[in-house]
Amino acid sequence: MRNFYKALLSAVLLPALSYAQSNYKPGYVVNTKGDTLKGFIDYREWGTNPDDIQFKSTLADKDSRRFTTSDISYFNITGLDAYQRYAGLITMDATDKDHLGSFRDTTYKNATVFIRILQKGKKLSLYSYTDNLKVRFYVGEAPDFTPNELIYRLYYNYSGIPVKGQNGVTVNENTYQRQLFALANKYGVLDDGLQRDIERTDYTEDNIGTVVSRINKISKAEYAKINKIRGPIFNVFVGAGANIENLATGAGSPYEAGGGKSYTSTGGMITGGVNFFLN
């Protein structure tokens, strides 16, 4: 009976344990010397850009190697994601509507991080960097594609100085739209249609990615292929279990004196749920 309980417990815990395991996918890294190392990268559900990755030369390797921005300049998870090292300025103002600042915050910090490569065209590359503060987008121009942040600020104007003719209102500084205008004009693709689209462009991956793809002259079909959902966005799990309770009467106890007897009760349960993947 004890072995049965152990087996049942293992069946219940197996779904949870399986999701805690690593998720190594084929890929490669480029170290700071420019050497390429092929192998497998532990692809996690990164809600923010990773500070490091785990790498194995083969799946059979018992131990993995940890790589940070000090070790590698680029890593690619085949068909899934790619990141490169970026060393430069990062804006530090909050853009969360529920936590707005009360002034125009132009704070920057110097940092070395991995930024995600969203699109790479002949003219422009589009990147993103997300931390616990906010998401930021960067654009790099050919030939070196050095990332430059697309600036977006959101704050509440408490000062007595009107902003855009208004005071005491939420201010949206859509500097990124002017940056996209300038790039579209520079590469000779700015027409009335694209101008209207840029004016309506929100600070989101899909909106900005669409504009950058038009500057890169990437067709809608090609853009859809680049941004297709890679694998399932969720899966379903089911588990089963049992609750077994033993009650033994004690000699001379009030329960026994009242006619109570020892017994074992068994109850079953079924659990289920859905896992949604950030990546």
C-alpha positions as CSV (number, residue, x, y, z in Angstrom):
1,M,0.0,0.0,0.0
2,R,2.9,2.4,0.8
3,N,4.3,1.9,-2.7
4,F,0.9,2.7,-4.1
5,Y,0.9,6.1,-2.3
6,K,4.4,6.9,-3.5
7,A,3.4,6.1,-7.1
8,L,0.3,8.2,-6.8
9,L,2.2,11.1,-5.3
10,S,4.7,11.0,-8.1
11,A,1.9,11.1,-10.7
12,V,0.5,14.2,-9.0
13,L,3.8,16.0,-8.8
14,L,5.1,15.1,-12.3
15,P,3.3,17.9,-14.2
16,A,4.8,20.5,-11.8
17,L,8.3,19.0,-11.9
18,S,8.3,18.8,-15.7
19,Y,7.6,22.5,-16.0
20,A,10.5,23.3,-13.6
21,Q,12.9,21.5,-15.8
22,S,15.3,23.2,-18.2
23,N,14.3,23.8,-21.9
24,Y,17.4,23.5,-24.0
25,K,17.1,24.4,-27.6
26,P,19.6,24.4,-30.5
27,G,21.5,27.6,-30.9
28,Y,24.9,29.3,-30.7
29,V,26.8,32.1,-28.9
30,V,29.5,34.5,-30.1
31,N,32.0,35.2,-27.4
32,T,33.8,38.5,-26.9
33,K,36.7,37.3,-29.1
34,G,34.4,36.7,-32.0
35,D,34.4,32.9,-31.8
36,T,31.2,31.0,-32.4
37,L,30.2,28.2,-30.1
38,K,27.4,25.9,-31.2
39,G,25.3,24.0,-28.8
40,F,22.1,24.3,-26.8
41,I,20.7,27.3,-24.8
42,D,18.2,27.0,-22.0
43,Y,15.3,29.0,-23.4
44,R,13.2,30.4,-20.6
45,E,9.9,32.3,-20.4
46,W,11.7,35.6,-20.1
47,G,9.4,38.4,-19.0
48,T,12.3,40.7,-18.9
49,N,15.5,40.6,-20.9
50,P,17.9,37.9,-19.5
51,D,21.0,38.9,-17.6
52,D,22.6,35.6,-18.4
53,I,22.0,32.3,-20.2
54,Q,22.8,28.6,-19.6
55,F,24.7,26.9,-22.4
56,K,25.6,23.2,-23.1
57,S,27.8,22.0,-25.9
58,T,25.7,18.8,-26.1
59,L,22.4,17.8,-24.4
60,A,24.3,14.9,-22.8
61,D,26.5,17.4,-20.8
62,K,25.8,17.0,-17.1
63,D,26.8,20.6,-16.3
64,S,26.0,23.8,-18.1
65,R,28.0,27.0,-18.6
66,R,26.7,30.4,-17.6
67,F,27.3,33.3,-20.0
68,T,26.8,37.0,-19.2
69,T,27.5,40.2,-21.2
70,S,31.1,39.9,-19.9
71,D,31.4,36.6,-21.8
72,I,29.4,36.8,-25.0
73,S,28.3,39.5,-27.5
74,Y,25.5,37.6,-29.1
75,F,23.4,34.5,-28.8
76,N,20.8,32.9,-31.0
77,I,18.2,30.3,-30.2
78,T,17.6,28.8,-33.7
79,G,14.2,29.8,-35.1
80,L,13.1,31.3,-31.8
81,D,15.0,34.4,-30.5
82,A,18.2,36.3,-30.8
83,Y,19.9,38.8,-28.5
84,Q,23.0,41.0,-28.7
85,R,25.0,42.9,-26.2
86,Y,24.4,46.6,-25.9
87,A,26.5,49.0,-23.9
88,G,25.1,52.5,-23.7
89,L,22.4,54.8,-22.3
90,I,19.0,53.6,-21.0
91,T,16.2,55.9,-20.1
92,M,15.0,55.5,-16.5
93,D,11.7,57.4,-16.4
94,A,8.5,55.3,-15.7
95,T,5.8,55.1,-18.3
96,D,3.3,53.0,-16.3
97,K,0.0,54.9,-16.3
98,D,-0.6,53.7,-12.7
99,H,2.7,55.1,-11.5
100,L,3.2,58.4,-13.3
101,G,5.8,60.9,-12.3
102,S,4.9,64.4,-11.6
103,F,7.6,66.0,-13.8
104,R,9.5,65.4,-17.0
105,D,12.1,62.9,-16.1
106,T,15.1,62.7,-18.4
107,T,17.2,60.4,-16.3
108,Y,19.5,57.9,-18.0
109,K,21.9,55.3,-16.9
110,N,24.9,53.6,-18.5
111,A,24.4,49.8,-18.7
112,T,25.6,46.7,-20.5
113,V,22.7,44.4,-21.2
114,F,21.3,41.9,-23.7
115,I,18.8,43.5,-26.1
116,R,16.4,41.4,-28.2
117,I,16.6,41.6,-31.9
118,L,13.1,42.0,-33.3
119,Q,13.9,42.8,-36.9
120,K,17.0,43.2,-39.1
121,G,16.6,44.7,-42.5
122,K,18.8,46.2,-45.1
123,K,18.4,49.7,-43.7
124,L,17.3,49.4,-40.1
125,S,17.3,47.0,-37.2
126,L,14.7,47.1,-34.4
127,Y,15.6,46.0,-30.9
128,S,13.8,45.9,-27.5
129,Y,15.0,46.0,-23.9
130,T,12.5,45.2,-21.1
131,D,13.3,45.3,-17.4
132,N,11.2,45.7,-14.3
133,L,10.6,49.4,-15.0
134,K,9.4,49.4,-18.7
135,V,9.9,48.3,-22.2
136,R,12.2,50.3,-24.5
137,F,12.7,50.1,-28.3
138,Y,15.9,50.8,-30.2
139,V,16.6,51.4,-33.9
140,G,20.0,50.9,-35.6
141,E,21.0,52.1,-39.0
142,A,23.1,50.3,-41.6
143,P,25.9,49.5,-41.9
144,D,26.8,49.0,-38.2
145,F,23.2,49.0,-36.8
146,T,24.2,50.7,-33.6
147,P,21.1,50.8,-31.3
148,N,19.6,54.2,-30.5
149,E,16.6,54.4,-28.2
150,L,13.2,55.5,-29.5
151,I,12.1,57.9,-26.8
152,Y,8.7,57.9,-25.2
153,R,7.8,59.7,-22.0
154,L,4.6,59.8,-20.1
155,Y,4.1,62.0,-17.0
156,Y,1.7,64.3,-15.2
157,N,2.3,68.0,-15.5
158,Y,1.9,69.6,-12.1
159,S,4.0,72.6,-12.9
160,G,2.6,76.0,-13.7
161,I,4.3,75.9,-17.1
162,P,1.9,74.8,-19.8
163,V,3.0,71.8,-21.9
164,K,1.5,71.9,-25.5
165,G,-0.8,74.6,-24.3
166,Q,-2.1,72.6,-21.4
167,N,-1.5,72.4,-17.6
168,G,-2.4,69.8,-15.1
169,V,-2.8,67.0,-17.6
170,T,-1.1,63.8,-18.6
171,V,1.6,64.5,-21.1
172,N,2.5,62.0,-23.8
173,E,5.9,62.8,-25.4
174,N,5.9,60.8,-28.6
175,T,9.5,61.7,-29.6
176,Y,9.7,58.2,-31.2
177,Q,7.2,59.3,-33.8
178,R,9.5,62.2,-34.9
179,Q,12.4,59.8,-35.0
180,L,10.5,57.4,-37.3
181,F,9.4,60.4,-39.5
182,A,13.1,61.4,-39.9
183,L,14.2,57.8,-40.8
184,A,11.3,57.3,-43.3
185,N,12.2,60.7,-44.9
186,K,15.9,59.8,-44.9
187,Y,15.4,56.6,-46.8
188,G,12.9,58.1,-49.2
189,V,9.8,56.1,-48.2
190,L,7.7,58.8,-46.4
191,D,4.4,59.2,-48.2
192,D,1.0,60.4,-47.0
193,G,-0.1,56.9,-46.0
194,L,3.1,56.2,-44.0
195,Q,2.9,59.6,-42.4
196,R,-0.6,59.0,-41.1
197,D,0.4,55.5,-39.8
198,I,3.4,57.0,-37.9
199,E,1.1,59.6,-36.4
200,R,-1.1,56.8,-35.1
201,T,1.8,54.5,-34.0
202,D,1.7,53.4,-30.4
203,Y,4.8,52.5,-28.5
204,T,4.3,48.8,-29.0
205,E,6.3,46.1,-30.7
206,D,3.7,45.5,-33.4
207,N,3.1,49.1,-34.2
208,I,6.7,50.2,-34.3
209,G,7.7,46.9,-36.0
210,T,5.2,47.6,-38.8
211,V,6.6,51.0,-39.5
212,V,10.2,49.8,-39.5
213,S,9.3,47.0,-41.9
214,R,7.9,49.5,-44.3
215,I,11.1,51.6,-44.1
216,N,13.0,48.3,-44.8
217,K,10.6,47.6,-47.6
218,I,9.6,44.3,-46.1
219,S,6.3,43.1,-47.4
220,K,3.3,42.4,-45.2
221,A,3.7,38.7,-45.9
222,E,7.3,38.7,-45.0
223,Y,6.6,40.7,-41.8
224,A,3.9,38.3,-40.8
225,K,6.3,35.4,-41.3
226,I,9.0,37.1,-39.2
227,N,6.6,37.7,-36.4
228,K,4.7,34.5,-36.5
229,I,3.9,32.8,-33.2
230,R,6.7,30.4,-32.5
231,G,5.1,27.2,-31.1
232,P,2.1,27.0,-28.8
233,I,1.2,30.0,-26.6
234,F,-0.3,27.7,-24.0
235,N,-0.7,24.1,-23.0
236,V,-3.1,22.2,-20.7
237,F,-2.1,20.0,-17.8
238,V,-4.2,17.5,-15.8
239,G,-3.3,15.8,-12.5
240,A,-4.9,13.3,-10.2
241,G,-4.5,12.6,-6.5
242,A,-6.1,10.9,-3.5
243,N,-6.6,11.9,0.1
244,I,-6.5,9.0,2.5
245,E,-7.4,9.5,6.2
246,N,-7.1,6.9,8.9
247,L,-8.9,7.1,12.2
248,A,-7.9,4.6,15.0
249,T,-9.8,4.4,18.3
250,G,-7.9,4.5,21.5
251,A,-8.6,1.9,24.2
252,G,-11.0,3.3,26.7
253,S,-11.5,6.5,24.7
254,P,-14.9,8.3,24.8
255,Y,-15.2,7.6,21.1
256,E,-14.8,3.9,21.6
257,A,-17.1,3.9,24.6
258,G,-19.8,5.5,22.4
259,G,-19.5,2.7,19.8
260,G,-17.1,4.3,17.5
261,K,-14.9,2.1,15.3
262,S,-11.6,2.5,13.5
263,Y,-12.0,3.3,9.8
264,T,-10.2,4.5,6.7
265,S,-11.7,7.1,4.3
266,T,-10.5,7.7,0.8
267,G,-11.3,10.7,-1.4
268,G,-10.1,11.4,-4.9
269,M,-9.4,14.6,-6.7
270,I,-8.6,15.8,-10.2
271,T,-6.7,19.1,-10.9
272,G,-6.1,20.9,-14.1
273,G,-5.0,24.2,-15.6
274,V,-3.5,26.1,-18.4
275,N,0.1,27.4,-18.7
276,F,0.5,30.5,-20.8
277,F,4.1,31.1,-22.1
278,L,5.5,34.6,-22.1
279,N,7.8,33.7,-25.0
